[in-house]
């Protein structure tokens, strides 16, 4: 099993910044992709960013391009989401997700609340 634990959420004013962390523990796999998703009240969960753990390109939703940056620390088995120039519409619960590249499973964290006040 894989455990994912997000942290770093909180309340911030519009224009501010937060950095979310997602620490992975437990079983590891040879090839997988890490994602960030978010879900605002009354809305569907939506994709925010993704990166292959082995490296390569990082992908972002159009709504966060140029403001959010996803990164990783291999030694700590942790991915980060640096969020700058936050807007009230970024308010949501943010989740990290691990997807095995062999298609044999997805794992989700419990989520961390981000609230951006106007």
N, CA, C and O atoms as CSV, one atom per row, in Angstrom:
chain,resi,resn,atom,element,x,y,z
A,1,UNK,N,N,0.828,-1.197,0.000
A,1,UNK,CA,C,0.000,0.000,0.000
A,1,UNK,C,C,0.863,1.249,0.000
A,1,UNK,O,O,2.016,1.236,0.432
A,2,UNK,N,N,0.280,2.312,-0.490
A,2,UNK,CA,C,0.934,3.608,-0.531
A,2,UNK,C,C,0.131,4.575,0.312
A,2,UNK,O,O,-1.097,4.607,0.229
A,3,UNK,N,N,0.809,5.355,1.113
A,3,UNK,CA,C,0.146,6.410,1.870
A,3,UNK,C,C,0.659,7.757,1.361
A,3,UNK,O,O,1.860,7.961,1.182
A,4,UNK,N,N,-0.280,8.661,1.138
A,4,UNK,CA,C,0.041,10.013,0.700
A,4,UNK,C,C,-0.515,10.991,1.723
A,4,UNK,O,O,-1.693,10.920,2.074
A,5,UNK,N,N,0.306,11.884,2.194
A,5,UNK,CA,C,-0.117,12.848,3.200
A,5,UNK,C,C,0.197,14.255,2.708
A,5,UNK,O,O,1.357,14.622,2.523
A,6,UNK,N,N,-0.869,15.036,2.498
A,6,UNK,CA,C,-0.703,16.422,2.075
A,6,UNK,C,C,-0.607,17.334,3.288
A,6,UNK,O,O,-1.133,17.026,4.358
A,7,UNK,N,N,0.063,18.444,3.108
A,7,UNK,CA,C,0.143,19.468,4.140
A,7,UNK,C,C,0.437,20.807,3.474
A,7,UNK,O,O,0.765,20.871,2.290
A,8,UNK,N,N,0.314,21.873,4.258
A,8,UNK,CA,C,0.670,23.193,3.750
A,8,UNK,C,C,-0.496,24.090,3.401
A,8,UNK,O,O,-0.307,25.260,3.066
A,9,UNK,N,N,-1.702,23.551,3.476
A,9,UNK,CA,C,-2.858,24.388,3.175
A,9,UNK,C,C,-3.086,25.434,4.251
A,9,UNK,O,O,-2.445,25.418,5.302
A,10,UNK,N,N,-4.012,26.344,3.969
A,10,UNK,CA,C,-4.321,27.381,4.939
A,10,UNK,C,C,-5.124,28.496,4.322
A,10,UNK,O,O,-5.651,28.374,3.217
A,11,UNK,N,N,-5.207,29.583,5.056
A,11,UNK,CA,C,-5.935,30.772,4.619
A,11,UNK,C,C,-4.922,31.835,4.191
A,11,UNK,O,O,-3.984,32.142,4.926
A,12,UNK,N,N,-5.117,32.382,3.014
A,12,UNK,CA,C,-4.200,33.400,2.494
A,12,UNK,C,C,-5.011,34.448,1.744
A,12,UNK,O,O,-6.078,34.150,1.206
A,13,UNK,N,N,-4.508,35.656,1.711
A,13,UNK,CA,C,-5.184,36.709,0.955
A,13,UNK,C,C,-4.877,36.573,-0.531
A,13,UNK,O,O,-3.857,36.001,-0.915
A,14,UNK,N,N,-5.755,37.097,-1.347
A,14,UNK,CA,C,-5.532,37.105,-2.789
A,14,UNK,C,C,-4.200,37.761,-3.104
A,14,UNK,O,O,-3.846,38.791,-2.530
A,15,UNK,N,N,-3.470,37.151,-4.022
A,15,UNK,CA,C,-2.143,37.629,-4.367
A,15,UNK,C,C,-1.032,36.971,-3.579
A,15,UNK,O,O,0.144,37.120,-3.911
A,16,UNK,N,N,-1.394,36.250,-2.547
A,16,UNK,CA,C,-0.406,35.589,-1.703
A,16,UNK,C,C,0.046,34.263,-2.261
A,16,UNK,O,O,-0.316,33.873,-3.371
A,17,UNK,N,N,0.856,33.568,-1.453
A,17,UNK,CA,C,1.449,32.305,-1.875
A,17,UNK,C,C,1.300,31.246,-0.800
A,17,UNK,O,O,1.214,31.554,0.388
A,18,UNK,N,N,1.272,30.002,-1.229
A,18,UNK,CA,C,1.315,28.847,-0.346
A,18,UNK,C,C,2.129,27.768,-1.049
A,18,UNK,O,O,2.198,27.729,-2.277
A,19,UNK,N,N,2.742,26.896,-0.258
A,19,UNK,CA,C,3.394,25.713,-0.819
A,19,UNK,C,C,2.815,24.474,-0.166
A,19,UNK,O,O,2.897,24.288,1.048
A,20,UNK,N,N,2.232,23.638,-0.998
A,20,UNK,CA,C,1.688,22.375,-0.533
A,20,UNK,C,C,2.742,21.288,-0.673
A,20,UNK,O,O,3.582,21.325,-1.573
A,21,UNK,N,N,2.681,20.322,0.231
A,21,UNK,CA,C,3.567,19.170,0.182
A,21,UNK,C,C,2.735,17.898,0.166
A,21,UNK,O,O,1.641,17.850,0.730
A,22,UNK,N,N,3.257,16.878,-0.479
A,22,UNK,CA,C,2.626,15.565,-0.483
A,22,UNK,C,C,3.732,14.538,-0.273
A,22,UNK,O,O,4.564,14.315,-1.153
A,23,UNK,N,N,3.731,13.922,0.896
A,23,UNK,CA,C,4.755,12.949,1.244
A,23,UNK,C,C,4.225,11.536,1.027
A,23,UNK,O,O,3.141,11.190,1.497
A,24,UNK,N,N,4.992,10.733,0.318
A,24,UNK,CA,C,4.610,9.354,0.032
A,24,UNK,C,C,5.378,8.398,0.928
A,24,UNK,O,O,6.557,8.601,1.217
A,25,UNK,N,N,4.692,7.359,1.357
A,25,UNK,CA,C,5.349,6.323,2.149
A,25,UNK,C,C,4.726,4.979,1.812
A,25,UNK,O,O,3.692,4.904,1.149
A,26,UNK,N,N,5.373,3.924,2.280
A,26,UNK,CA,C,4.862,2.592,2.010
A,26,UNK,C,C,5.495,2.002,0.767
A,26,UNK,O,O,6.657,2.265,0.460
A,27,UNK,N,N,4.721,1.207,0.061
A,27,UNK,CA,C,5.226,0.520,-1.117
A,27,UNK,C,C,5.637,1.512,-2.190
A,27,UNK,O,O,4.994,2.546,-2.371
A,28,UNK,N,N,6.690,1.198,-2.888
A,28,UNK,CA,C,7.109,2.035,-4.000
A,28,UNK,C,C,7.016,1.241,-5.294
A,28,UNK,O,O,6.969,0.011,-5.273
A,29,UNK,N,N,6.989,1.936,-6.400
A,29,UNK,CA,C,6.862,1.332,-7.709
A,29,UNK,C,C,7.961,1.867,-8.608
A,29,UNK,O,O,8.567,2.903,-8.332
A,30,UNK,N,N,8.206,1.143,-9.686
A,30,UNK,CA,C,9.311,1.548,-10.551
A,30,UNK,C,C,8.947,2.737,-11.422
A,30,UNK,O,O,9.818,3.510,-11.821
A,31,UNK,N,N,7.665,2.887,-11.718
A,31,UNK,CA,C,7.275,3.956,-12.630
A,31,UNK,C,C,5.886,4.458,-12.255
A,31,UNK,O,O,4.918,3.698,-12.251
A,32,UNK,N,N,5.805,5.722,-11.948
A,32,UNK,CA,C,4.513,6.278,-11.585
A,32,UNK,C,C,4.498,7.780,-11.837
A,32,UNK,O,O,5.529,8.413,-12.065
A,33,UNK,N,N,3.312,8.308,-11.786
A,33,UNK,CA,C,3.078,9.725,-12.036
A,33,UNK,C,C,2.395,10.331,-10.821
A,33,UNK,O,O,1.479,9.739,-10.250
A,34,UNK,N,N,2.843,11.499,-10.439
A,34,UNK,CA,C,2.224,12.213,-9.341
A,34,UNK,C,C,1.377,13.349,-9.897
A,34,UNK,O,O,1.755,14.013,-10.862
A,35,UNK,N,N,0.234,13.558,-9.275
A,35,UNK,CA,C,-0.698,14.593,-9.707
A,35,UNK,C,C,-1.119,15.452,-8.524
A,35,UNK,O,O,-1.050,15.035,-7.368
A,36,UNK,N,N,-1.549,16.644,-8.844
A,36,UNK,CA,C,-2.331,17.464,-7.915
A,36,UNK,C,C,-3.698,17.695,-8.550
A,36,UNK,O,O,-3.801,18.028,-9.730
A,37,UNK,N,N,-4.741,17.513,-7.750
A,37,UNK,CA,C,-6.105,17.819,-8.128
A,37,UNK,C,C,-6.667,18.769,-7.080
A,37,UNK,O,O,-6.085,18.949,-6.010
A,38,UNK,N,N,-7.795,19.367,-7.400
A,38,UNK,CA,C,-8.483,20.184,-6.405
A,38,UNK,C,C,-9.982,20.061,-6.603
A,38,UNK,O,O,-10.469,19.758,-7.692
A,39,UNK,N,N,-10.697,20.306,-5.514
A,39,UNK,CA,C,-12.151,20.255,-5.568
A,39,UNK,C,C,-12.718,21.391,-4.744
A,39,UNK,O,O,-12.526,21.463,-3.530
A,40,UNK,N,N,-13.423,22.279,-5.433
A,40,UNK,CA,C,-14.091,23.398,-4.784
A,40,UNK,C,C,-15.487,22.953,-4.371
A,40,UNK,O,O,-16.024,21.999,-4.935
A,41,UNK,N,N,-16.083,23.634,-3.390
A,41,UNK,CA,C,-17.428,23.256,-2.941
A,41,UNK,C,C,-18.425,23.246,-4.092
A,41,UNK,O,O,-18.516,24.210,-4.852
A,42,UNK,N,N,-19.165,22.158,-4.214
A,42,UNK,CA,C,-20.183,22.063,-5.243
A,42,UNK,C,C,-19.675,21.824,-6.643
A,42,UNK,O,O,-20.452,21.856,-7.598
A,43,UNK,N,N,-18.367,21.582,-6.786
A,43,UNK,CA,C,-17.790,21.375,-8.117
A,43,UNK,C,C,-17.121,20.007,-8.205
A,43,UNK,O,O,-16.840,19.353,-7.200
A,44,UNK,N,N,-16.880,19.608,-9.444
A,44,UNK,CA,C,-16.162,18.361,-9.690
A,44,UNK,C,C,-14.679,18.534,-9.317
A,44,UNK,O,O,-14.131,19.636,-9.349
A,45,UNK,N,N,-14.066,17.421,-8.969
A,45,UNK,CA,C,-12.618,17.445,-8.746
A,45,UNK,C,C,-11.938,17.697,-10.086
A,45,UNK,O,O,-12.304,17.095,-11.095
A,46,UNK,N,N,-10.952,18.584,-10.097
A,46,UNK,CA,C,-10.306,18.938,-11.357
A,46,UNK,C,C,-8.794,18.810,-11.272
A,46,UNK,O,O,-8.190,18.966,-10.210
A,47,UNK,N,N,-8.210,18.523,-12.411
A,47,UNK,CA,C,-6.767,18.388,-12.536
A,47,UNK,C,C,-6.084,19.734,-12.361
A,47,UNK,O,O,-6.571,20.760,-12.837
A,48,UNK,N,N,-4.948,19.718,-11.670
A,48,UNK,CA,C,-4.162,20.924,-11.493
A,48,UNK,C,C,-2.783,20.787,-12.146
A,48,UNK,O,O,-2.378,21.639,-12.937
A,49,UNK,N,N,-2.055,19.694,-11.805
A,49,UNK,CA,C,-0.692,19.533,-12.322
A,49,UNK,C,C,-0.287,18.071,-12.213
A,49,UNK,O,O,-0.858,17.316,-11.427
A,50,UNK,N,N,0.707,17.676,-13.014
A,50,UNK,CA,C,1.188,16.292,-12.979
A,50,UNK,C,C,2.633,16.237,-13.431
A,50,UNK,O,O,3.088,17.056,-14.229
A,51,UNK,N,N,3.357,15.235,-12.894
A,51,UNK,CA,C,4.719,15.009,-13.348
A,51,UNK,C,C,5.081,13.555,-13.142
A,51,UNK,O,O,4.650,12.926,-12.175
A,52,UNK,N,N,5.889,13.017,-14.069
A,52,UNK,CA,C,6.402,11.678,-13.894
A,52,UNK,C,C,7.454,11.711,-12.795
A,52,UNK,O,O,8.274,12.628,-12.748
A,53,UNK,N,N,7.436,10.719,-11.913
A,53,UNK,CA,C,8.404,10.716,-10.825
A,53,UNK,C,C,9.825,10.593,-11.365
A,53,UNK,O,O,10.765,11.116,-10.767
A,54,UNK,N,N,9.986,9.906,-12.491
A,54,UNK,CA,C,11.318,9.704,-13.060
A,54,UNK,C,C,11.858,10.935,-13.769
A,54,UNK,O,O,13.019,10.964,-14.177
A,55,UNK,N,N,11.016,11.949,-13.915
A,55,UNK,CA,C,11.480,13.167,-14.566
A,55,UNK,C,C,10.743,13.416,-15.863
A,55,UNK,O,O,9.839,12.664,-16.226
A,56,UNK,N,N,11.126,14.465,-16.558
A,56,UNK,CA,C,10.447,14.824,-17.787
A,56,UNK,C,C,9.557,16.031,-17.578
A,56,UNK,O,O,9.747,16.813,-16.647
A,57,UNK,N,N,8.598,16.164,-18.448
A,57,UNK,CA,C,7.763,17.360,-18.448
A,57,UNK,C,C,6.793,17.376,-17.276
A,57,UNK,O,O,6.418,16.342,-16.724
A,58,UNK,N,N,6.412,18.572,-16.929
A,58,UNK,CA,C,5.351,18.790,-15.956
A,58,UNK,C,C,4.186,19.423,-16.687
A,58,UNK,O,O,4.382,20.277,-17.551
A,59,UNK,N,N,2.993,19.018,-16.353
A,59,UNK,CA,C,1.793,19.487,-17.037
A,59,UNK,C,C,0.914,20.259,-16.059
A,59,UNK,O,O,0.796,19.900,-14.887
A,60,UNK,N,N,0.306,21.317,-16.563
A,60,UNK,CA,C,-0.524,22.175,-15.728
A,60,UNK,C,C,-1.862,22.445,-16.400
A,60,UNK,O,O,-1.969,22.493,-17.625
A,61,UNK,N,N,-2.867,22.619,-15.571
A,61,UNK,CA,C,-4.139,23.122,-16.070
A,61,UNK,C,C,-3.950,24.561,-16.533
A,61,UNK,O,O,-3.140,25.299,-15.972
A,62,UNK,N,N,-4.691,24.952,-17.546
A,62,UNK,CA,C,-4.561,26.319,-18.064
A,62,UNK,C,C,-4.821,27.357,-16.976
A,62,UNK,O,O,-4.223,28.434,-16.978
A,63,UNK,N,N,-5.703,27.030,-16.062
A,63,UNK,CA,C,-6.089,27.996,-15.029
A,63,UNK,C,C,-4.968,28.316,-14.043
A,63,UNK,O,O,-5.041,29.317,-13.330
A,64,UNK,N,N,-3.928,27.475,-13.994
A,64,UNK,CA,C,-2.850,27.700,-13.025
A,64,UNK,C,C,-1.496,27.934,-13.696
A,64,UNK,O,O,-0.517,28.239,-13.014
A,65,UNK,N,N,-1.428,27.797,-15.001
A,65,UNK,CA,C,-0.157,27.992,-15.709
A,65,UNK,C,C,0.420,29.360,-15.422
A,65,UNK,O,O,-0.283,30.370,-15.458
A,66,UNK,N,N,1.712,29.377,-15.137
A,66,UNK,CA,C,2.394,30.630,-14.850
A,66,UNK,C,C,2.285,31.071,-13.401
A,66,UNK,O,O,2.976,31.999,-12.979
A,67,UNK,N,N,1.423,30.415,-12.638
A,67,UNK,CA,C,1.254,30.773,-11.218
A,67,UNK,C,C,1.668,29.632,-10.283
A,67,UNK,O,O,2.203,29.877,-9.202
A,68,UNK,N,N,1.424,28.401,-10.695
A,68,UNK,CA,C,1.719,27.230,-9.874
A,68,UNK,C,C,2.919,26.494,-10.459
A,68,UNK,O,O,3.095,26.435,-11.676
A,69,UNK,N,N,3.742,25.933,-9.573
A,69,UNK,CA,C,4.882,25.136,-9.999
A,69,UNK,C,C,4.937,23.854,-9.183
A,69,UNK,O,O,4.932,23.884,-7.953
A,70,UNK,N,N,4.990,22.726,-9.888
A,70,UNK,CA,C,5.101,21.427,-9.229
A,70,UNK,C,C,6.556,20.996,-9.250
A,70,UNK,O,O,7.244,21.164,-10.257
A,71,UNK,N,N,7.024,20.444,-8.144
A,71,UNK,CA,C,8.399,19.962,-8.067
A,71,UNK,C,C,8.447,18.729,-7.180
A,71,UNK,O,O,7.442,18.350,-6.578
A,72,UNK,N,N,9.613,18.105,-7.100
A,72,UNK,CA,C,9.722,16.897,-6.279
A,72,UNK,C,C,11.073,16.850,-5.608
A,72,UNK,O,O,12.040,17.467,-6.054
A,73,UNK,N,N,11.113,16.092,-4.511
A,73,UNK,CA,C,12.360,15.801,-3.801
A,73,UNK,C,C,12.439,14.289,-3.699
A,73,UNK,O,O,11.740,13.674,-2.893
A,74,UNK,N,N,13.288,13.697,-4.517
A,74,UNK,CA,C,13.362,12.235,-4.566
A,74,UNK,C,C,13.729,11.637,-3.220
A,74,UNK,O,O,13.141,10.642,-2.795
A,75,UNK,N,N,14.685,12.232,-2.559
A,75,UNK,CA,C,15.159,11.674,-1.294
A,75,UNK,C,C,14.063,11.652,-0.241
A,75,UNK,O,O,14.003,10.742,0.586
A,76,UNK,N,N,13.202,12.654,-0.274
A,76,UNK,CA,C,12.122,12.744,0.717
A,76,UNK,C,C,10.832,12.107,0.226
A,76,UNK,O,O,9.846,12.063,0.962
A,77,UNK,N,N,10.822,11.611,-1.015
A,77,UNK,CA,C,9.605,11.042,-1.613
A,77,UNK,C,C,8.444,12.027,-1.458
A,77,UNK,O,O,7.345,11.654,-1.049
A,78,UNK,N,N,8.706,13.252,-1.783
A,78,UNK,CA,C,7.736,14.313,-1.584
A,78,UNK,C,C,7.602,15.140,-2.858
A,78,UNK,O,O,8.595,15.450,-3.517
A,79,UNK,N,N,6.378,15.488,-3.192
A,79,UNK,CA,C,6.130,16.439,-4.265
A,79,UNK,C,C,5.558,17.706,-3.651
A,79,UNK,O,O,4.943,17.688,-2.585
A,80,UNK,N,N,5.777,18.791,-4.349
A,80,UNK,CA,C,5.354,20.092,-3.855
A,80,UNK,C,C,4.513,20.791,-4.917
A,80,UNK,O,O,4.625,20.515,-6.112
A,81,UNK,N,N,3.679,21.693,-4.449
A,81,UNK,CA,C,2.950,22.578,-5.354
A,81,UNK,C,C,3.128,23.983,-4.809
A,81,UNK,O,O,2.508,24.363,-3.816
A,82,UNK,N,N,3.979,24.745,-5.469
A,82,UNK,CA,C,4.166,26.145,-5.110
A,82,UNK,C,C,3.089,26.956,-5.816
A,82,UNK,O,O,2.990,26.943,-7.043
A,83,UNK,N,N,2.297,27.650,-5.042
A,83,UNK,CA,C,1.166,28.402,-5.586
A,83,UNK,C,C,1.390,29.882,-5.319
A,83,UNK,O,O,1.419,30.317,-4.168
A,84,UNK,N,N,1.546,30.641,-6.374
A,84,UNK,CA,C,1.756,32.080,-6.268
A,84,UNK,C,C,0.580,32.828,-6.894
A,84,UNK,O,O,-0.225,32.249,-7.624
A,85,UNK,N,N,0.498,34.103,-6.600
A,85,UNK,CA,C,-0.571,34.947,-7.162
A,85,UNK,C,C,-1.930,34.284,-7.000
A,85,UNK,O,O,-2.712,34.200,-7.947
A,86,UNK,N,N,-2.195,33.824,-5.808
A,86,UNK,CA,C,-3.440,33.085,-5.563
A,86,UNK,C,C,-4.654,33.975,-5.743
A,86,UNK,O,O,-4.626,35.173,-5.460
A,87,UNK,N,N,-5.725,33.350,-6.225
A,87,UNK,CA,C,-6.991,34.026,-6.484
A,87,UNK,C,C,-8.082,33.360,-5.658
A,87,UNK,O,O,-7.941,32.198,-5.277
A,88,UNK,N,N,-9.156,34.069,-5.378
A,88,UNK,CA,C,-10.261,33.443,-4.630
A,88,UNK,C,C,-10.772,32.168,-5.301
A,88,UNK,O,O,-11.205,31.237,-4.622
A,89,UNK,N,N,-10.722,32.126,-6.624
A,89,UNK,CA,C,-11.199,30.931,-7.323
A,89,UNK,C,C,-10.262,29.736,-7.183
A,89,UNK,O,O,-10.587,28.643,-7.647
A,90,UNK,N,N,-9.107,29.925,-6.553
A,90,UNK,CA,C,-8.226,28.797,-6.242
A,90,UNK,C,C,-8.648,28.100,-4.950
A,90,UNK,O,O,-8.084,27.065,-4.595
A,91,UNK,N,N,-9.625,28.651,-4.253
A,91,UNK,CA,C,-10.110,28.048,-3.020
A,91,UNK,C,C,-10.664,26.655,-3.300
A,91,UNK,O,O,-11.549,26.487,-4.139
A,92,UNK,N,N,-10.142,25.669,-2.599
A,92,UNK,CA,C,-10.531,24.273,-2.825
A,92,UNK,C,C,-9.792,23.386,-1.830
A,92,UNK,O,O,-8.877,23.825,-1.134
A,93,UNK,N,N,-10.214,22.135,-1.786
A,93,UNK,CA,C,-9.406,21.109,-1.131
A,93,UNK,C,C,-8.461,20.557,-2.194
A,93,UNK,O,O,-8.894,20.154,-3.273
A,94,UNK,N,N,-7.189,20.542,-1.883
A,94,UNK,CA,C,-6.170,20.073,-2.823
A,94,UNK,C,C,-5.738,18.663,-2.436
A,94,UNK,O,O,-5.437,18.376,-1.277
A,95,UNK,N,N,-5.719,17.799,-3.438
A,95,UNK,CA,C,-5.378,16.399,-3.234
A,95,UNK,C,C,-4.169,16.031,-4.083
A,95,UNK,O,O,-4.024,16.527,-5.200
A,96,UNK,N,N,-3.308,15.176,-3.571
A,96,UNK,CA,C,-2.305,14.583,-4.434
A,96,UNK,C,C,-2.720,13.144,-4.739
A,96,UNK,O,O,-3.440,12.501,-3.975
A,97,UNK,N,N,-2.248,12.679,-5.856
A,97,UNK,CA,C,-2.608,11.358,-6.363
A,97,UNK,C,C,-1.382,10.714,-6.983
A,97,UNK,O,O,-0.609,11.362,-7.689
A,98,UNK,N,N,-1.220,9.436,-6.709
A,98,UNK,CA,C,-0.163,8.652,-7.349
A,98,UNK,C,C,-0.828,7.669,-8.290
A,98,UNK,O,O,-1.728,6.932,-7.888
A,99,UNK,N,N,-0.396,7.654,-9.527
A,99,UNK,CA,C,-0.916,6.719,-10.516
A,99,UNK,C,C,0.206,5.819,-10.996
A,99,UNK,O,O,1.224,6.297,-11.497
A,100,UNK,N,N,0.022,4.539,-10.847
A,100,UNK,CA,C,1.015,3.608,-11.365
A,100,UNK,C,C,0.990,3.646,-12.883
A,100,UNK,O,O,-0.079,3.600,-13.490
A,101,UNK,N,N,2.138,3.728,-13.484
A,101,UNK,CA,C,2.188,3.820,-14.938
A,101,UNK,C,C,1.835,2.491,-15.610
A,101,UNK,O,O,1.599,2.459,-16.818
A,102,UNK,N,N,1.795,1.386,-14.842
A,102,UNK,CA,C,1.369,0.105,-15.425
A,102,UNK,C,C,-0.150,-0.046,-15.393
A,102,UNK,O,O,-0.686,-1.071,-15.814
A,103,UNK,N,N,-0.845,0.990,-14.887
A,103,UNK,CA,C,-2.302,0.977,-14.896
A,103,UNK,C,C,-2.946,0.157,-13.802
A,103,UNK,O,O,-4.149,-0.103,-13.841
A,104,UNK,N,N,-2.154,-0.254,-12.821
A,104,UNK,CA,C,-2.670,-1.172,-11.814
A,104,UNK,C,C,-3.093,-0.497,-10.522
A,104,UNK,O,O,-3.343,-1.186,-9.532
A,105,UNK,N,N,-3.181,0.816,-10.496
A,105,UNK,CA,C,-3.714,1.420,-9.285
A,105,UNK,C,C,-3.481,2.902,-9.163
A,105,UNK,O,O,-2.522,3.457,-9.699
A,106,UNK,N,N,-4.392,3.532,-8.438
A,106,UNK,CA,C,-4.290,4.942,-8.081
A,106,UNK,C,C,-4.366,5.038,-6.569
A,106,UNK,O,O,-5.030,4.231,-5.919
A,107,UNK,N,N,-3.684,6.027,-6.012
A,107,UNK,CA,C,-3.732,6.269,-4.581
A,107,UNK,C,C,-3.930,7.766,-4.365
A,107,UNK,O,O,-3.317,8.599,-5.033
A,108,UNK,N,N,-4.808,8.083,-3.408
A,108,UNK,CA,C,-5.113,9.482,-3.115
A,108,UNK,C,C,-4.710,9.834,-1.686
A,108,UNK,O,O,-4.736,8.991,-0.789
A,109,UNK,N,N,-4.340,11.085,-1.496
A,109,UNK,CA,C,-4.164,11.610,-0.158
A,109,UNK,C,C,-5.493,12.066,0.402
A,109,UNK,O,O,-6.524,11.977,-0.264
A,110,UNK,N,N,-5.465,12.558,1.634
A,110,UNK,CA,C,-6.699,12.950,2.316
A,110,UNK,C,C,-7.114,14.375,1.984
A,110,UNK,O,O,-8.245,14.770,2.266
A,111,UNK,N,N,-6.217,15.148,1.389
A,111,UNK,CA,C,-6.534,16.513,0.987
A,111,UNK,C,C,-6.115,17.550,2.014
A,111,UNK,O,O,-6.012,17.266,3.208
A,112,UNK,N,N,-5.878,18.746,1.528
A,112,UNK,CA,C,-5.568,19.876,2.397
A,112,UNK,C,C,-6.330,21.099,1.889
A,112,UNK,O,O,-6.354,21.370,0.688
A,113,UNK,N,N,-6.947,21.828,2.804
A,113,UNK,CA,C,-7.802,22.957,2.436
A,113,UNK,C,C,-6.974,24.199,2.140
A,113,UNK,O,O,-6.096,24.579,2.915
A,114,UNK,N,N,-7.264,24.817,1.021
A,114,UNK,CA,C,-6.693,26.119,0.663
A,114,UNK,C,C,-7.836,27.102,0.520
A,114,UNK,O,O,-8.770,26.871,-0.248
A,115,UNK,N,N,-7.764,28.191,1.253
A,115,UNK,CA,C,-8.798,29.218,1.189
A,115,UNK,C,C,-8.129,30.549,0.870
A,115,UNK,O,O,-7.220,30.989,1.573
A,116,UNK,N,N,-8.597,31.180,-0.204
A,116,UNK,CA,C,-8.033,32.461,-0.634
A,116,UNK,C,C,-9.106,33.521,-0.458
A,116,UNK,O,O,-10.168,33.453,-1.076
A,117,UNK,N,N,-8.825,34.492,0.383
A,117,UNK,CA,C,-9.800,35.562,0.638
A,117,UNK,C,C,-9.549,36.739,-0.294
A,117,UNK,O,O,-8.416,37.021,-0.683
A,118,UNK,N,N,-10.635,37.414,-0.638
A,118,UNK,CA,C,-10.525,38.548,-1.573
A,118,UNK,C,C,-10.288,39.846,-0.837
A,118,UNK,O,O,-10.171,40.899,-1.464
